């Protein structure tokens, strides 16, 4: 039985949404998506959003800057099963306009609008050639907007 719903109840306004299908190769012994798959889906959504913001890999290379994950927190609410279509939403929640930003994620099952996972990742700006923390270039400050109330 398919449950019809209007739209997911997103945790924050104006999410960037990627659609993925749960592949058989991420299903673990418990019969649902392995925990590591969610981190991969977060990264896929983050890169898709980054590219949509006009900050793709070629820009990172030109600026000799990029982001590396410092910490990811995940709250697993319900399992994802093989063949299900998921909506992976992401937002820039905080950008200190210096070294770090935080992305929020919410994964919703498309069929019924149920939230399966919530998470966030703290990212640190680094120089690509050294991996050392470096101040964000102006393109990152402008290109990764965050709600004013959330900025440091």
N, CA, C and O of each residue as an XYZ file, in Angstrom:
608
protein
N       0.846     -1.183      0.000
C       0.000      0.000      0.000
C       0.891      1.246      0.000
O       1.803      1.371      0.816
N       0.616      2.136     -0.904
C       1.361      3.382     -0.987
C       0.610      4.466     -0.230
O      -0.576      4.702     -0.458
N       1.319      5.111      0.663
C       0.736      6.214      1.415
C       1.033      7.490      0.660
O       2.182      7.746      0.302
N       0.019      8.289      0.414
C       0.228      9.551     -0.284
C       0.417     10.661      0.737
O      -0.264     10.708      1.761
N       1.360     11.559      0.437
C       1.636     12.684      1.314
C       2.051     13.852      0.451
O       2.520     13.670     -0.672
N       1.882     15.037      0.969
C       2.162     16.239      0.183
C       3.657     16.484      0.037
O       4.165     16.567     -1.081
N       4.352     16.598      1.134
C       5.791     16.815      1.100
C       6.346     16.503      2.477
O       5.626     16.552      3.474
N       7.629     16.182      2.526
C       8.213     15.880      3.835
C       8.157     17.095      4.753
O       8.085     18.238      4.300
N       8.192     16.828      6.009
C       8.301     17.882      7.003
C       9.796     18.116      7.215
O      10.431     17.450      8.033
N      10.346     19.071      6.466
C      11.777     19.336      6.549
C      12.107     20.070      7.838
O      11.330     20.898      8.314
N      13.258     19.758      8.390
C      13.700     20.369      9.639
C      14.035     21.850      9.485
O      13.940     22.609     10.450
N      14.425     22.265      8.281
C      14.812     23.649      8.015
C      14.220     24.049      6.668
O      13.953     23.185      5.832
N      14.012     25.334      6.450
C      13.455     25.776      5.163
C      14.452     25.635      4.014
O      15.666     25.652      4.213
N      13.913     25.500      2.831
C      14.671     25.510      1.579
C      15.829     24.520      1.529
O      16.977     24.922      1.342
N      15.544     23.239      1.693
C      16.614     22.241      1.611
C      17.100     22.056      0.179
O      16.360     22.277     -0.780
N      18.351     21.650      0.057
C      18.855     21.146     -1.222
C      18.642     19.639     -1.153
O      19.062     19.000     -0.188
N      17.993     19.063     -2.166
C      17.588     17.657     -2.090
C      18.235     16.838     -3.196
O      18.196     17.200     -4.372
N      18.829     15.723     -2.787
C      19.325     14.715     -3.723
C      18.457     13.480     -3.560
O      18.029     13.156     -2.452
N      18.200     12.797     -4.656
C      17.381     11.579     -4.620
C      18.311     10.392     -4.857
O      19.086     10.386     -5.814
N      18.234      9.400     -3.993
C      19.039      8.194     -4.172
C      18.141      6.972     -4.006
O      17.093      7.031     -3.363
N      18.574      5.875     -4.596
C      17.902      4.598     -4.421
C      18.831      3.685     -3.632
O      20.016      3.568     -3.946
N      18.291      3.050     -2.618
C      19.088      2.172     -1.773
C      19.483      0.939     -2.586
O      18.623      0.155     -2.988
N      20.769      0.772     -2.822
C      21.291     -0.342     -3.623
C      21.467     -1.592     -2.762
O      21.653     -1.504     -1.548
N      21.406     -2.731     -3.397
C      21.585     -4.009     -2.692
C      22.938     -4.098     -1.994
O      23.055     -4.727     -0.942
N      23.963     -3.467     -2.579
C      25.306     -3.620     -2.016
C      25.545     -2.848     -0.720
O      26.614     -2.979     -0.122
N      24.578     -2.049     -0.273
C      24.726     -1.370      1.015
C      23.900     -2.039      2.116
O      23.893     -1.592      3.263
N      23.213     -3.106      1.752
C      22.384     -3.826      2.727
C      23.282     -4.744      3.558
O      24.080     -5.511      3.018
N      23.138     -4.651      4.876
C      23.991     -5.447      5.766
C      23.269     -6.715      6.227
O      22.180     -7.033      5.748
N      23.875     -7.410      7.137
C      23.314     -8.672      7.639
C      21.979     -8.507      8.324
O      21.205     -9.459      8.422
N      21.702     -7.314      8.797
C      20.434     -7.044      9.474
C      19.296     -6.805      8.478
O      18.137     -6.676      8.871
N      19.637     -6.746      7.180
C      18.617     -6.591      6.146
C      18.251     -5.153      5.834
O      17.256     -4.902      5.154
N      19.036     -4.208      6.317
C      18.789     -2.798      6.009
C      20.107     -2.117      5.661
O      21.176     -2.717      5.765
N      20.016     -0.850      5.243
C      21.225     -0.122      4.844
C      22.205     -0.055      6.004
O      21.837      0.266      7.134
N      23.452     -0.363      5.705
C      24.512     -0.298      6.701
C      24.722      1.148      7.133
O      24.526      2.078      6.350
N      25.120      1.323      8.381
C      25.325      2.670      8.927
C      26.274      3.507      8.074
O      26.084      4.717      7.954
N      27.286      2.887      7.481
C      28.263      3.644      6.696
C      27.657      4.230      5.427
O      28.172      5.216      4.899
N      26.574      3.641      4.929
C      25.936      4.152      3.716
C      25.408      5.572      3.927
O      25.440      6.391      3.008
N      24.928      5.861      5.123
C      24.368      7.181      5.387
C      25.435      8.274      5.277
O      25.166      9.356      4.755
N      26.633      7.991      5.764
C      27.720      8.961      5.649
C      28.042      9.197      4.176
O      28.289     10.332      3.768
N      28.040      8.136      3.384
C      28.279      8.284      1.951
C      27.177      9.113      1.299
O      27.463      9.949      0.441
N      25.933      8.899      1.688
C      24.823      9.672      1.124
C      24.915     11.132      1.544
O      24.590     12.022      0.759
N      25.353     11.388      2.774
C      25.576     12.769      3.209
C      26.593     13.436      2.286
O      26.388     14.565      1.841
N      27.686     12.738      2.001
C      28.737     13.320      1.165
C      28.250     13.558     -0.264
O      28.562     14.588     -0.862
N      27.491     12.613     -0.811
C      26.933     12.789     -2.160
C      26.057     14.045     -2.201
O      26.155     14.848     -3.128
N      25.207     14.204     -1.194
C      24.330     15.382     -1.144
C      25.132     16.664     -0.967
O      24.824     17.680     -1.590
N      26.157     16.625     -0.122
C      26.986     17.816      0.115
C      27.688     18.249     -1.165
O      27.724     19.439     -1.477
N      28.251     17.289     -1.914
C      28.935     17.647     -3.163
C      27.945     18.156     -4.210
O      28.242     19.107     -4.932
N      26.776     17.532     -4.296
C      25.775     18.001     -5.260
C      25.359     19.437     -4.923
O      25.206     20.271     -5.816
N      25.178     19.716     -3.639
C      24.818     21.063     -3.209
C      25.959     22.037     -3.503
O      25.725     23.135     -4.009
N      27.187     21.638     -3.189
C      28.353     22.467     -3.451
C      28.425     22.834     -4.932
O      28.651     23.994     -5.275
N      28.235     21.856     -5.801
C      28.273     22.115     -7.239
C      27.126     23.031     -7.667
O      27.313     23.905     -8.514
N      25.939     22.833     -7.084
C      24.794     23.695     -7.399
C      25.052     25.140     -6.966
O      24.516     26.073     -7.564
N      25.867     25.326     -5.934
C      26.234     26.666     -5.465
C      27.354     27.290     -6.305
O      27.772     28.420     -6.052
N      27.836     26.544     -7.307
C      28.895     27.050     -8.172
C      30.285     26.897     -7.588
O      31.210     27.602     -7.991
N      30.444     25.975     -6.631
C      31.729     25.786     -5.959
C      32.256     24.368     -6.158
O      32.652     23.712     -5.195
N      32.263     23.900     -7.385
C      32.728     22.547     -7.680
C      34.223     22.372     -7.479
O      34.930     23.299     -7.086
N      34.684     21.166     -7.758
C      36.079     20.802     -7.518
C      37.062     21.724     -8.234
O      38.126     22.030     -7.698
N      36.712     22.168     -9.442
C      37.613     23.059    -10.176
C      37.813     24.377     -9.425
O      38.902     24.948     -9.477
N      36.795     24.867     -8.736
C      36.933     26.085     -7.931
C      37.819     25.801     -6.721
O      38.687     26.604     -6.377
N      37.594     24.650     -6.077
C      38.433     24.270     -4.940
C      39.905     24.235     -5.353
O      40.766     24.744     -4.636
N      40.189     23.639     -6.501
C      41.569     23.547     -6.969
C      42.153     24.928     -7.266
O      43.294     25.215     -6.905
N      41.373     25.770     -7.920
C      41.847     27.120     -8.247
C      42.165     27.908     -6.980
O      43.143     28.655     -6.942
N      41.345     27.747     -5.944
C      41.529     28.478     -4.691
C      42.508     27.789     -3.730
O      42.899     28.365     -2.715
N      42.898     26.553     -4.063
C      43.721     25.742     -3.166
C      43.077     25.644     -1.775
O      43.758     25.725     -0.752
N      41.765     25.469     -1.765
C      41.022     25.323     -0.517
C      39.957     24.255     -0.705
O      39.458     24.029     -1.808
N      39.626     23.611      0.390
C      38.560     22.629      0.411
C      38.129     22.418      1.849
O      38.671     23.029      2.769
N      37.154     21.551      2.032
C      36.666     21.249      3.374
C      36.904     19.781      3.686
O      36.728     18.911      2.833
N      37.304     19.524      4.915
C      37.422     18.154      5.412
C      36.506     18.023      6.625
O      36.306     18.973      7.382
N      35.961     16.831      6.788
C      35.054     16.591      7.910
C      35.847     16.505      9.208
O      36.854     15.803      9.292
N      35.380     17.225     10.208
C      35.967     17.142     11.546
C      35.154     16.192     12.411
O      35.715     15.403     13.172
N      33.825     16.267     12.296
C      32.970     15.402     13.111
C      31.613     15.263     12.438
O      31.053     16.237     11.934
N      31.092     14.044     12.436
C      29.754     13.783     11.926
C      28.949     13.109     13.028
O      29.405     12.163     13.671
N      27.753     13.617     13.223
C      26.825     13.045     14.203
C      25.585     12.572     13.449
O      25.055     13.282     12.595
N      25.130     11.357     13.779
C      23.989     10.773     13.080
C      22.999     10.210     14.093
O      23.376      9.531     15.048
N      21.739     10.505     13.862
C      20.656      9.931     14.655
C      19.850      9.028     13.719
O      19.176      9.505     12.805
N      19.932      7.719     13.962
C      19.209      6.742     13.152
C      17.822      6.553     13.755
O      17.690      6.197     14.926
N      16.794      6.794     12.952
C      15.420      6.716     13.450
C      14.668      5.496     12.930
O      13.924      4.853     13.671
N      14.868      5.178     11.639
C      14.202      4.060     10.995
C      15.142      3.480      9.942
O      16.001      4.195      9.425
N      14.994      2.203      9.619
C      15.891      1.602      8.616
C      15.511      1.975      7.182
O      14.353      2.262      6.878
N      16.515      1.961      6.318
C      16.306      2.092      4.872
C      16.501      0.706      4.273
O      17.434     -0.011      4.634
N      15.618      0.339      3.360
C      15.626     -1.003      2.770
C      15.980     -0.946      1.290
O      15.800      0.080      0.633
N      16.481     -2.052      0.783
C      16.872     -2.144     -0.627
C      15.725     -1.719     -1.530
O      14.572     -2.096     -1.320
N      16.062     -0.931     -2.533
C      15.093     -0.506     -3.530
C      14.316      0.747     -3.162
O      13.667      1.338     -4.025
N      14.366      1.167     -1.906
C      13.632      2.372     -1.523
C      14.304      3.610     -2.107
O      15.526      3.665     -2.246
N      13.487      4.594     -2.443
C      13.996      5.879     -2.900
C      14.005      6.824     -1.716
O      13.006      6.980     -1.014
N      15.156      7.451     -1.507
C      15.331      8.354     -0.384
C      15.605      9.767     -0.874
O      16.243      9.966     -1.907
N      15.119     10.733     -0.129
C      15.413     12.134     -0.375
C      16.416     12.567      0.680
O      16.122     12.554      1.875
N      17.603     12.952      0.227
C      18.665     13.361      1.141
C      18.749     14.882      1.068
O      19.218     15.445      0.080
N      18.283     15.540      2.139
C      18.272     16.999      2.186
C      19.486     17.490      2.955
O      19.936     16.851      3.905
N      20.011     18.637      2.531
C      21.122     19.249      3.246
C      20.951     20.757      3.270
O      20.338     21.350      2.383
N      21.507     21.356      4.304
C      21.508     22.799      4.497
C      22.840     23.218      5.094
O      23.477     22.452      5.816
N      23.255     24.441      4.787
C      24.370     25.042      5.522
C      23.731     25.641      6.766
O      22.932     26.572      6.672
N      24.077     25.115      7.911
C      23.465     25.562      9.161
C      24.272     26.670      9.824
O      23.721     27.540     10.498
N      25.597     26.624      9.622
C      26.470     27.607     10.257
C      27.699     27.782      9.387
O      28.234     26.816      8.843
N      28.139     29.020      9.262
C      29.386     29.322      8.571
C      30.048     30.443      9.360
O      29.553     31.570      9.369
N      31.161     30.145     10.020
C      31.814     31.172     10.843
C      32.597     32.170      9.999
O      33.159     33.129     10.528
N      32.633     31.945      8.684
C      33.289     32.830      7.719
C      34.791     32.942      7.955
O      35.446     33.874      7.490
N      35.319     31.960      8.696
C      36.760     31.917      8.953
C      37.304     30.539      8.589
O      37.978     30.383      7.570
N      37.011     29.539      9.421
C      37.573     28.205      9.231
C      36.551     27.083      9.129
O      36.855     26.033      8.564
N      35.359     27.275      9.655
C      34.467     26.121      9.741
C      33.030     26.434      9.358
O      32.567     27.574      9.414
N      32.357     25.379      8.971
C      30.924     25.448      8.708
C      30.308     24.122      9.126
O      30.995     23.111      9.267
N      29.000     24.155      9.319
C      28.252     22.961      9.692
C      27.121     22.768      8.701
O      26.404     23.707      8.357
N      26.977     21.526      8.249
C      25.862     21.132      7.392
C      24.929     20.247      8.194
O      25.362     19.384      8.958
N      23.637     20.480      8.005
C      22.627     19.558      8.546
C      22.148     18.677      7.400
O      22.170     19.070      6.233
N      21.716     17.476      7.766
C      21.162     16.516      6.804
C      19.887     15.913      7.379
O      19.727     15.786      8.593
N      18.992     15.550      6.481
C      17.782     14.822      6.853
C      17.483     13.871      5.702
O      17.400     14.292      4.548
N      17.324     12.604      6.014
C      17.004     11.617      4.980
C      15.576     11.147      5.201
O      15.210     10.688      6.283
N      14.778     11.276      4.142
C      13.356     10.954      4.174
C      13.067      9.883      3.139
O      13.576      9.943      2.019
N      12.255      8.907      3.506
C      11.795      7.900      2.543
C      10.737      8.553      1.667
O       9.740      9.074      2.166
N      10.962      8.520      0.360
C      10.065      9.212     -0.566
C       8.649      8.652     -0.523
O       7.688      9.414     -0.627
N       8.501      7.361     -0.375
C       7.188      6.716     -0.440
C       6.193      7.281      0.571
O       5.022      7.491      0.252
N       6.667      7.524      1.794
C       5.714      7.918      2.835
C       6.106      9.182      3.606
O       5.378      9.617      4.498
N       7.251      9.767      3.263
C       7.654     11.002      3.926
C       8.232     10.824      5.315
O       8.422     11.806      6.033
N       8.515      9.589      5.709
C       9.075      9.327      7.031
C      10.547      9.717      7.081
O      11.320      9.373      6.187
N      10.926     10.437      8.132
C      12.331     10.757      8.342
C      13.031      9.528      8.902
O      12.640      8.995      9.941
N      14.076      9.083      8.196
C      14.835      7.909      8.615
C      16.067      8.289      9.433
O      16.438      7.589     10.375
N      16.697      9.403      9.064
C      17.969      9.789      9.667
C      18.055     11.309      9.720
O      17.571     12.014      8.835
N      18.686     11.788     10.784
C      19.097     13.192     10.882
C      20.579     13.194     11.215
O      21.074     12.299     11.900
N      21.277     14.198     10.727
C      22.692     14.275     11.053
C      23.260     15.634     10.755
O      22.600     16.494     10.171
N      24.483     15.814     11.160
C      25.207     17.029     10.810
C      26.695     16.731     10.798
O      27.179     15.822     11.473
N      27.396     17.519     10.017
C      28.846     17.397      9.903
C      29.469     18.765     10.095
O      29.026     19.753      9.510
N      30.501     18.808     10.922
C      31.325     20.002     11.055
C      32.469     19.875     10.061
O      33.178     18.869     10.050
N      32.649     20.891      9.228
C      33.671     20.914      8.191
C      34.694     21.988      8.500
O      34.348     23.048      9.022
N      35.951     21.723      8.183
C      37.041     22.673      8.392
C      37.675     22.984      7.039
O      37.945     22.080      6.248
N      37.907     24.254      6.784
C      38.553     24.683      5.550
C      40.054     24.420      5.646
O      40.694     24.782      6.633
N      40.605     23.792      4.618
C      42.033     23.473      4.589
C      42.614     23.854      3.233
O      41.892     23.992      2.246
N      43.931     24.023      3.205
C      44.654     24.177      1.944
C      44.771     22.789      1.324
O      45.166     21.838      1.998
N      44.431     22.670      0.049
C      44.495     21.362     -0.615
C      45.915     20.830     -0.686
O      46.129     19.622     -0.589
N      46.888     21.717     -0.853
C      48.262     21.246     -1.039
C      48.937     20.794      0.256
O      49.925     20.060      0.212
N      48.418     21.222      1.400
C      49.059     20.834      2.663
C      48.135     20.101      3.633
O      48.600     19.400      4.532
N      46.825     20.267      3.448
C      45.873     19.684      4.391
C      45.760     20.454      5.693
O      45.052     20.032      6.607
N      46.449     21.575      5.782
C      46.432     22.378      7.006
C      45.256     23.351      6.990
O      44.891     23.867      5.933
N      44.660     23.605      8.161
C      43.569     24.578      8.233
C      43.997     25.939      7.688
O      45.070     26.447      8.015
N      43.144     26.512      6.857
C      43.394     27.828      6.264
C      42.090     28.600      6.227
O      41.018     28.016      6.072
N      42.182     29.887      6.367
C      41.009     30.761      6.334
C      40.245     30.567      5.017
O      40.836     30.370      3.956
N      38.920     30.630      5.123
C      38.075     30.509      3.934
C      38.328     31.664      2.983
O      38.446     32.812      3.411
N      38.411     31.364      1.690
C      38.458     32.452      0.715
C      37.078     33.123      0.654
O      36.074     32.537      1.059
N      37.048     34.322      0.157
C      35.797     35.083      0.069
C      34.724     34.317     -0.713
O      33.538     34.424     -0.401
N      35.132     33.549     -1.723
C      34.142     32.763     -2.490
C      33.395     31.778     -1.591
O      32.209     31.532     -1.809
N      34.055     31.217     -0.596
C      33.396     30.288      0.328
C      32.503     31.036      1.311
O      31.418     30.569      1.658
N      32.967     32.196      1.754
C      32.164     33.005      2.677
C      30.843     33.368      2.008
O      29.780     33.224      2.611
N      30.908     33.838      0.763
C      29.696     34.223      0.026
C      28.921     33.014     -0.487
O      27.690     33.011     -0.501
N      29.659     31.989     -0.909
C      29.036     30.857     -1.601
C      28.356     29.841     -0.717
O      27.504     29.085     -1.185
N      28.715     29.806      0.557
C      28.086     28.879      1.502
C      27.271     29.683      2.502
O      27.698     29.873      3.641
N      26.108     30.154      2.087
C      25.310     30.998      2.976
C      24.693     30.187      4.116
O      24.312     29.028      3.948
N      24.609     30.822      5.257
C      23.966     30.210      6.420
C      22.978     31.227      6.994
O      23.141     32.432      6.804
N      21.977     30.748      7.681
C      21.047     31.697      8.311
C      21.803     32.659      9.225
O      22.669     32.239      9.992
N      21.481     33.926      9.144
C      22.196     34.948      9.909
C      22.264     34.628     11.394
O      23.289     34.863     12.034
N      21.198     34.102     11.936
C      21.158     33.811     13.380
C      22.116     32.692     13.756
O      22.487     32.566     14.923
N      22.527     31.871     12.779
C      23.395     30.741     13.058
C      24.868     31.070     12.879
O      25.726     30.339     13.374
N      25.176     32.158     12.180
C      26.588     32.495     11.941
C      27.246     32.968     13.230
O      26.603     33.585     14.079
N      28.513     32.677     13.364
C      29.268     33.154     14.538
C      29.714     34.585     14.327
O      30.361     35.166     15.199
